Amino acid sequence: MPGFELFGEKERAQVNEVLDSGVLMRYGFDGMRNGHWKAKELEKALEDRMQVNHAHLVSSGTAALTVALACAKVGAGDEVILPTFTFVASFEAVLSVGATPILVDVDDTLTLDPKAVKKAITKRTKVVMPVHMCGSMADLGALKAICDQHELIMLEDACQAIGGSYEGKPLGSYGDLGCFSFDYVKTITCGEGGALITNNKTFYETAHQFSDHGHDHIGNDRGAESHPFLGYNYRISELHAAVGLAQINRLDSFLETQKKNYTILRSALETLPEVTFRRVPEGGVENYSFLNFFLPTEKLARKAIAALSKNGVDASFYWYDNNWHYYRKWDHLKDLKSLSPLSDQIRNGMPDYRNSDFSKSDQWVGRTISCLIKLSWTEEEVNERAEKMITAIKSALA
């Protein structure tokens, strides 16, 4: 996702303010920093843009998920429900706090199927984690109703979907907690970075303490701060926050460009009756970072992705065979390959993913092709790409 494509003078100006002061850390050094507090400024901008009371920056999207789970007191013996189609960071974060990731099927939204979630709930379930893959969301209303019924926490992994919305609320703000990634290939970038957002003051207070070694951040003397509990270091630097501060002010412009390019490509593919599109739930608006479509069969999807590559259509993805994003290639999770011993609660509580039946996910993801939407395309390049896609897919269907 293309925040880095339009990196320029606005980002350099923010970074230079930090370099000129020499203060790269987000905490302390008040007298040296010449008034810049880039992390605080970006957090305020996120609160305003995401319509929430609290935002806290961390070092990555993975860190955001980990801190969010920790501040919700998820740990040993707890289960977190998440989809078979996600990025490995989702289950890595669950394992990092000692909890057990419970994979369930996706539906035609390419995200959590509420029916599968219902079936997966046990007395150990604590969190439902919808992952807004490739810029769009699950049936969040149905999932929220399930969470409310069972007194579960909804944690939105919105790392790939900043700028989308559901029922008028920015993605990430609909549940109890929401997480974003600002790495180099996200819609907006810090280079490396992430954030969690929430309206829950307790979650927020715990998060900003936990992510800074448990510092309580009370008073003006960092060395004298108390530590109410154990924490870790998930801090973002002022340099990274400075880049993100410039980028978030450009988010709406990025989204406008993505929607324009997305619409041209989708309008072209809509002329092919064999091509259907990912369902966006009623009330949802995707962020247009990917165009996601289905071919009638897995065999035809494989032929189409090969034809797209042959015809010079780059940035098209077939997730079914992807090592990072779909359960089929997650041997390290299936076999629990860890550098250090995992707890008995994880080893004994983990489902047998070697033999799990995720055929419902397979029939959707196996037919899916995702086309990345770039900001840097000219209108001529987008139209040329549309023609190449039509030619390639027609050849695969012939």
MOFEN-V175064 format. One record per pair of residues at least 4 apart in sequence whose ideal C-beta (glycine too) atoms are under 6 Angstrom apart, sorted by the first residue. I is the first residue (numbers start at 0). J is the second residue. Records with the same first field share a line. If there is no record, write none. Layout:
I=J, J
This chain:
0=184, 185, 186, 288
1=373, 374
2=185, 186, 187, 188, 246
3=183, 188
4=374, 375
5=374
6=10
9=245
10=242, 245
13=241, 244, 245
14=241
15=19
16=35
17=237, 238, 241
20=32, 33
22=28, 31, 32
23=236, 237, 238
25=38, 237
27=221
28=32
36=40
37=237, 240, 241, 244
38=56, 235, 240
40=244
41=240, 243, 244
42=54, 56
44=247
45=49, 54, 194
46=51, 54
49=169, 171, 172, 196
50=169, 172
51=172, 196, 198
52=198
53=197, 203
54=194, 196
55=195, 206, 207
56=194, 235
57=62, 63, 66, 193, 210, 233, 235
58=62, 233, 235
59=191, 193
60=158, 180, 193
61=88, 92
62=66, 193, 233
63=178, 193, 194, 195
64=92, 178
65=92, 95
66=206, 209, 210, 233
67=154, 176, 178, 195
68=73, 92, 96
69=96, 209
70=202, 205, 206, 209
71=152
73=77, 96, 98, 125, 126
74=96, 97, 98
75=97, 344
76=344
77=98, 125
78=99, 101, 123, 124
79=93, 98, 100, 126, 128
80=101, 103, 116, 119, 127
81=89, 100, 128
82=105, 110, 111, 130
83=102, 105, 326, 357, 360
84=105, 109, 132, 325, 364
85=89, 130
86=324
87=91, 323
89=130, 156
90=100
93=98, 100
99=345, 348, 349
101=119
102=326
103=115, 116, 119
104=112, 115, 357, 359, 360
105=109, 110, 112, 360
106=112
107=278
108=137, 278
109=132, 277
110=129, 137
111=116, 129, 137
113=138, 141, 142
116=127, 145
120=124, 149
126=152, 154
127=142, 146, 151, 153
128=154, 156
129=137, 142, 155
130=156
131=136, 157, 160, 170
132=159
133=159, 289, 291, 369
134=160, 285, 286, 288, 289
135=279, 285
136=165, 170, 283
137=142
138=280
139=143, 165, 173
143=153
146=151, 153
152=175
153=174, 175
154=176
155=171, 174, 177
156=178
157=170, 171, 177, 179
158=179, 180
160=170, 286
161=179, 186
162=250, 254, 286
163=170, 284, 285, 286
164=169, 284
165=173, 282, 283
166=282
168=172, 173
171=177, 196
172=177
176=195, 197
177=196
178=195
179=193, 194
180=185, 193
181=185, 188, 189, 192, 193, 243
182=191
183=188, 190
186=288
187=246, 247, 250
188=246
189=239, 242, 243
190=239, 242
191=239
192=235, 239, 243
195=206
197=202, 203
205=209
208=213, 215
209=230
210=233
211=234
212=230, 232
213=226, 228, 229, 230
214=224
215=224, 225, 227
235=239, 240
249=253
253=374
256=374
257=261, 287, 288, 372
258=287
260=372, 376, 381
261=265, 287, 290, 372
263=381, 385
264=290, 385
265=290
267=385, 389
268=274
273=295, 396
274=292
275=293
276=292
277=291
279=283, 285
287=372
288=372
289=369, 371
290=370
291=369
292=368
293=366, 367
294=299, 300, 303, 366
295=299
297=365, 366
300=366
302=395
303=392, 395
304=317, 368
306=391, 394, 395
307=312, 315, 391
310=387, 391
312=387, 388
314=371
315=370
316=369
318=324, 325, 364
319=364, 365
321=325
322=328
325=364
330=334
331=336
333=352, 353
335=341
337=341
341=345, 346
343=347
344=348
345=349
350=355
360=364
361=365
376=380, 381
